């Protein structure tokens, strides 16, 4: 993991097309802005994990059996 220090209004650039900017710092909370192409999905980690778990459940054996019963 790369750890960087940034101040308000400072940014980092990833892969020439994603920019992450520190918008605000209040106590222990940091507000960031992310500029990325529309085809690049950006999720909060907890939402990303829920999506992955949902996808895993839908491809499990129970999910396949449920689909077979519909056919």
N, C-alpha and C positions, 0 to 999 in steps of 0.2 A: 504494500500500500504506500502510495506517495502522500505525505502529509505536507501541506502548504499553509503558510500564514498569509492572510489577506485582510485588508482593512475595508471599511465601507467604501463602496463604489469601485473597488478593485476587482479584477476578473482573472479567470484562467480560461485557456482555450484548449479544447480536446479535438484532435483529429481535423484541424483546420476548419471545422464547420459547427462546432458546439461551443458555446460560450456560457460560462457560469459566473455570475456577478453577485457579490455580496451587496445586498440592498439595505440591510438594517441589522444592527446588533442591539439587543435589549437583554441585559443580564445574561442568562444562559441560553437564550433563544437567538438564532440567526435566521434572517430571512434572505433567501437567495432567489435569483432570477436565472432562468435557463433559456437560452436561445438556441434552437436546434431546427434542422429541416423537418418538415411535416412528416416525412417517412421514418423519422427516428422516434420510437416510442419513449416517453419519459414518464415514469411512475414513481410514487413514493414506495419505499421498500416494502412496507406492510401490505400495500395494495398488490404489488408485484408477487409477493409470496402467496396471497389469496388466489390470484390468477393461476399461478403455477399449480397450487393444490387442486383447484377446480379442474384444470386440464388433466391432472394426474387421475383424479376420480373418474372423469369422463372416459378415460382410456383404460381403466382397470377392467378386469374380467367381468365384474358385475355390470358395468356400463355396456360392454359388448353383448352380454347375454340379454340385457334389456332391449338393445337394438334388434337383435335377432328375433326376439319375440314379437316385435312389430312387423316383421317381414313374414 
